[in-house]
Amino acid sequence: MAVIRDTRWASYRAAINRVPAGPAKDALDALAVSMDWIRGINGGQSPLLLSSSSSGASGSPVDYSATTKGNTAAVETDLFSTSLSAGALSANGEALIVTAAGTIAGTAAVDKRLRFYLGATQLYDSGSMPLTTAQAWIFRATILRVSATSQKAHIDGTYALAYGTAAENLAGALTLRLTGSGTNASDVVGEMWKVWVEA
């Protein structure tokens, strides 16, 4: 088995280090420590990047970002997006795995919100999060190909869990988007994002 070394972990660490001190920074630091531990027992391999073998990829990285981006005031804003090429999921049973993390500002606004889309289909909506203390958010989605025009998704978010379905045409190009919104600018901030395909 050939292991893909994740040389981008330093970028994730750098993104976490840019978060101001406080509860959100503490939560992201704790997440990073956990991921460092997993990398240690995986021989330096990040838990966000799976291994491949000569018989075919069991985990193929698609995209990542360690760029900090916050929402525009009172506007649903793309925190992260990934363009998927046609046939990104080419066989039934393959899945897109998406992980993301960021921070929620300690403002008085109670309409902070995260949404996630596959193509034109909204698969996740946290609803208004009445959170007024600074803290971290974590997001993970698994999107399973049932057929070329049918998908099922499980989403595990800090504030809500979700199960959904989509009928996007995987033979065409699609976009994955995670958005944030809130009364104030940067009520919701994205810090890290990773997308890969799991066989």
Residue, then its C-alpha position, 0 to 999 in steps of 0.5 A: m500500500a502506498v501512503i499519500r503523505d499529507t504535506r499540507w498539515a502545516s497550512y492547517r496549523a498555520a490557519i489555526n495559529r491565526v485565530p485570536a486567543g479565546p475559547a474558539k482558539d482553545a477548541l481548534d487547538a484541541l482538534a489539532v492535538s487530536m489530529d496530530w495524535i492520529r497522524g502519529i499512529n498513521g505514520g505521519q498520514s493526516p486523518l483528512l487524507l486517506s491512503s491509495s494502493s496500486s489496485g485503485a485509489s481508496g482516498s483521492p484528495v480533491d481540494y483543500s483550503a486553509t484561507t481564513k474567510g468570514n461572512t459579509a454582514a447580513v449576506e449568505t457568503d461562500l466560506f469555501s467552495t470546490s468545483l467538481s469535475a464531471g464524473a468525480l464520483s464514477a461508481n456507485g458506493e463511492a463517496l465525497i468526504v468533506t471536513a471543515a472548521g472555523t469560528i463563531a464570533g462572540t457577538a450579540a447576533v443570534d442569527k449565525r448560520l451555516r449552510f452546505y450545498l451540492g450543486a443546486t441542492q441544499l443538504y444542510d442548514s444549521g438554522s439560526m445559532p443563538l451563540t453569543t460567545a466565541q467558539a469553534w465550529i466543526f463540519r463533516a459531510t459524507i455524500l454517497r453515490v447511489s446512482a449517477t443521478s441519486q445521492k444520500a448524505h449524512i452531515d455532522g455539524t457542531y450545532a445540528l445533524a442532518y440526513g438528506t438526499a439529492a438528485e444531482n447529475l454526477a455526469g456533469a460538473l458540480t460545485l460544493r459550497l459551505t456558506g456562512s451568514g450573520t448580522n455582522a461581518s465575520d459572525v461566522v468564519g471559515e478556517m479550513w476545508k478538505v474534500w476527498v473521494e472515498a472508494 
